[in-house]
Amino acid sequence: MTTNYNDWFHVLENTEPRSAKLADRTFEKLAKERMPPTPENYALWYTYYAGYQPDLNRVIDQMEQSGQPFTPLRCEDLVKRFFRFDAEAHAVRSAGDKTQEAITKVLKTINTSLSDSGRYQGAVETLQSTLEQPLNMDRLRTVVASVVVEVKTMVNEQEQLRQQLDMASSELATLRANLDTVRRQAETDALTGIANRRAFDQTLKQALGAAVRNRTALSLLLIDIDHFKKFNDTYGHSLGDQVLKVVARLLTHCVEDKGTPARYGGEEFAIILPRLDATEARKIAETIRVTISSKQIANREGGQTYGTITLSVGVAQYMANESIGSLIDRADEALYKAKSGGRNRVQLAE
């Protein structure tokens, strides 16, 4: 679940004197990690110490346990994953204002057209009245000229109306595309490009609802990169980030359209598999495990190789009347057993 930036400050303003202590801890952390005291970094660590977002705390604790430094890039990644700052809100407000402006233009154009229709109706009635009277050649020429003028005016104004409506339609389509882009960015992990934790939570909730309504299967994979801390410590965090990207890409390739891969936090990933039971999900998990363990991590430019990476996977199938939390916990417990059982293996939940 993400936190709205303005809502967060509202909470902050109403938590004194506790907020003063939390602020002190926040500034101490920023100084210790040598991070600039930006509003984003302040919000990140204040929220962590306040405990407002358990998921955020869990990810940060995992990062600290694995020895990952809190670089500006990693903090930015956490901010994008767990907070909805003004950039998104501004984009929505701006799109709303522009949409209202476009709709106003359309309504104004239509009203003008309706007013013109009334004028044309009046002109037609006048001409009809004129034609009912005795006519000579000069009078007839005048009537015909008036008709030609009115028709040309109507054609021109109708063409302007069409152009204005086309323009408004184009503007609305662009705004809709921009809003779709904002939504996708808010649901995408900044580092790996796959679904983030926010999107995972929403997708799992929707998938579980569909499974209940349609009485179909639903399975969940929780995946952890084995010995990722050692890999980071040995080769550096920049290469560690590249490993995360590679794993995300291979997960997407192996799953194809059968499910939704997501970055769950740190070096953990998750895959939601609608309509698949535990047996089918385990086959996919084994395919993923074998595929990734067969890949060599290498630097193409320098020619160095860094060995292979392996995964531990926990598999759980949704049980009737089970909560989302219970499903995740069972998958997490299976993942723990896979790791404690030797790693590089797939474990089914009980």
N, C-alpha and C positions, 0 to 999 in steps of 0.2 A: 504493500500500500504506500503510495506517495503522499508527501505532505505539501500543502500549499504554502508558499513562502510567506504570504501575508497572514494566513492563519497561524503559522508558527510564531511570528512576532507577537500576535495577539496573545498566544499562550505565554510567551516570554514576559509580556508586560504585566501579567496577572499572577506571577509566581514569586514575588519577593516575600521574604528575604532569601529564600532558597535559590532564586535566580542569581544572586550575587555570588554565592559559593560555586554554582555551576559555571558562571562566567570566569571566575578565577581559574578553575580547572581547565576551562577551554583555552584561555590565553596561555596557560602553562604548557599545554599540549602543543599549541601552535608554535610557541617558542622552541620547545624541545625538538620538534620535527622540522624546524626552520621553514615553516609554511607562512606565506603572507596572510595577514589577518583580514582577508576579504569577507564580505557578507556570506558568501557561499561556504567558505571554510569554517567560519564561525558557526553558522547554522548546522553544519555537518557534525562538528564535535560537541556543540552544546546539546544537540539532540541525542548524541551517543551517551553523554554523561547523564542526561535527564532520563534516558530509558524510554523515550516516547515511541520509538520504533524498534521492537525486538528483532526484526529481521536485519535491520541495519547493524545492531549490536552483534548479532551472530556472525555476520560477514566480517566485520572489523575484528572481532575476537579471533576468527579463523586466520585472518591475515597476520595478526600479531603472533599467533602461535606458530605459524609457518615462517615467520621472520621476514615477511614482505614489507619493504619500506613504504611509507605513505608519501609517495612522490606527488607532485602537483597533478600529473596525469591520472594517477590512481584515485586521488581525491576528487578530481573532476568526474571520473567514471562513477564514483559513489554518489556524488551529487546528482548526476543525470539519472541514476537508477532509482534513487529513493526520494528525490524532491522534484516538485513541479514549480520551477521558479518563474520569474516575471516574463522570461522570453516566451514561454508557451502561453501564459495568460495574455500577454500583449498581442501575440499573434491571433488569438481567438477574439480579443476585443477589436483589433484592427479589422479582422475579417467581418465581424458583426457590423461594424460601422460602415464598411464598404458595401456590404450586402444591403443594408438599409438604404444607402445612397442609391444603389442600382435599382432597388424596388421603387423608390420614390420617383426616379426618372421614368420608369415604365408606367407608373400610375399617372404621372403628369402627361406623358405622351398619349396615353389612352384617353384621358380627360379632354385633352386638346382635340383629339380625333372625334370624340363624341360631340364637342362643341361645334366643330366644323361640320359634322353631319347635320346638326340643327340648322346651320347657316345654309348648307346645300339644299335642305328640305324647303327652306324659305324661298331660296332662289328658284327652285323648281315650281313651287306654287305660284310665284309671280309670273314666270314664263308661261305656265299653263293658262293663267288668267288672261295674259296678253294674247295668246293664240286663240282664245275663245271670242276675241273681238275681231271686227272686220280689219283685214290687213291689206296694205299696199306693198309694193316692192321694196320701198325704202324701209318700212317698218319691219318687213320680214327679214331683210338683211341685218337690221339691228338685233332682232331676236336671235338669229343664227349666230351672230358674232358673240352675243352674251353667252349662249350655250357653249360655244367653243372655248371661251375664256374660263367658264366655270369647270368644264371638263378637264382642261389643261391644269388648272389650279388643283383640282381634286387628285389628278394623277401624280403631280409633283409632290403634294403633301402626303399622299399614301406611300410614295416611294421613300420619303423622309421618315415616315412612321416605320416602314419596314426596316430601314437602315438603323434607326434608333433602337428598335426592338432586337435586332440582330446583335448590335453592340452590347446592349444590356445583357443579353443571353450569354455572350462571350465572357463578359465580366463576371457573371455569376458562376460560369463553368471554371474560370481561373481561380476564383475564391474557393470553390469547393475542392479543387485540386490542392490548393495551398493548405486548406484545413486537413485534408487527407495526409499531406506530407508532415504536418505538425504532429498528427496523431501517430503516424508510423515512427517518427523520431522519438516520441515519448515512450514508445513500447519496444525500442530497439536498444540492445546493449552496445554502448559506444565503442568498445574494444573489438568485439568479435563479429558484430553485425547481425547476430541472431536475436531472438526474443529475449527481453530482459526479465527480471523477477516480476515486475509489474504486469507484463503481458502474460507471464506464466500463471500468475494467480488468477487473472481474468479468464484465460483459456481453460485452465483446469476446472474452474467453477462452471463454465459453460458446458464443458465436456461431461462433467459429472451429472449436470442437469439433464443433458440429452440421453445419457446412459440410463438414468432413472425413468424418464418418460418413455423411451423406446425399448426399455428392457434389453439393452445391449451391453456387451462387455466394455471395460475400460481398464487400461493398464498404465502404470507409471514406472519409468526408469529413473533412478538417481545414480549419477556417475561421478566418480572421483578420479583425478589423475594421480597415479601412484608416485610417491616420492617426489612430488612437485617441488617441495621446499629444497630438497637436495639438488634438484636440477637447477633451480634458481640460484642457489648459493654457489654452485660450481660454474655455471656459464653466464650468470647475470640475468637481471630481471627483464632486460630488453628481449633477450632470447626467450625467456619465459612467456612474455606476452605473445611472441610469435607462435609458441606452442599452443597457447590458448586459441589463437586464430585458426591454426591447422586443425585442432580437435573439433572446433565448431564447424568448420567447412566439411570435415569427413562425417560428422554426425548428420549434417544436412543431406549429404550425398547418400548415406546408408539408409536413412529413414525415408527419403523421397517424399511422397505425398501421404504417407501412412500416419504421420503424426507431426507434432510440433516440438522441435528442439529449443531449449532455452538455457541461458547461463543462469545458474541457480545462485551462485555466489562464489567468489574466489576462484578456486580450481574445480569447483563442482558444477555439473551440468544436469539437466533434467530433460526427459522426453515424455510427452503426453501422447498416448496411443489409443485413440478412440476405436471402439469396435473390435479390439484385439484382446484375447484372453492371455493368461499368464504364459501358456505354452508358446503362443505366437510371439509374444513380447520377448520371451527368453531367446528365441531364434534370432530376432533382430539384435538383441543385446550381444549375443555371441558373434554375429556378423560384425558388429561395431568393434568389439574387443579384438577380434582377429585382424580386421582391416587396419586398425590403428597400430597394433603391435608389429605389423609387418612393414611399417614405414620407417625409414631412416630419417632422423632429423639432421639436416645438413645446411651449410652455408654455401649457396651456389656460387657466390662471387669468390670466396676464399678457398672453397673446396674442402673445408673442414666438415667432419661428421661428428655428431654428438650422441650417437647411439639411438636407441628406440625408446618410446614411451609406452606405458601400459595403463590400462584402466581397470578399476573395480566397479562392478555394477550391482545395484540392488533392484529387484523386480517385484512389484506388488500389483495384484489385480483388485479392483474395487469390489467390495463385498456389500451385500444388501444392507441398507440403512446405515452405512458407514459414513462418518464425516470426512471432510477433506483433510482435516488435521490427522485423523487416524490413518488414512491412506498414505499420507506423506511419512508419518512416523514409522509405519511398517516397511515402506521402501527404504527409509533411512536405516532402520535396524538391519535389514537385509544387506545394505551396503556396508554397514559396520562389520557384519559377519564375513563378507567377502574380503574385506581388508585384513581382518584379524585371522582369517583362514589362509593367508598367504598372498593376497592381492592377485591382480591379473586374472580375475575370475568373475563369474556371474552367479549371484545367489538369489534364489526365490524366497519371497517373504512367506512366513507361516500364516 
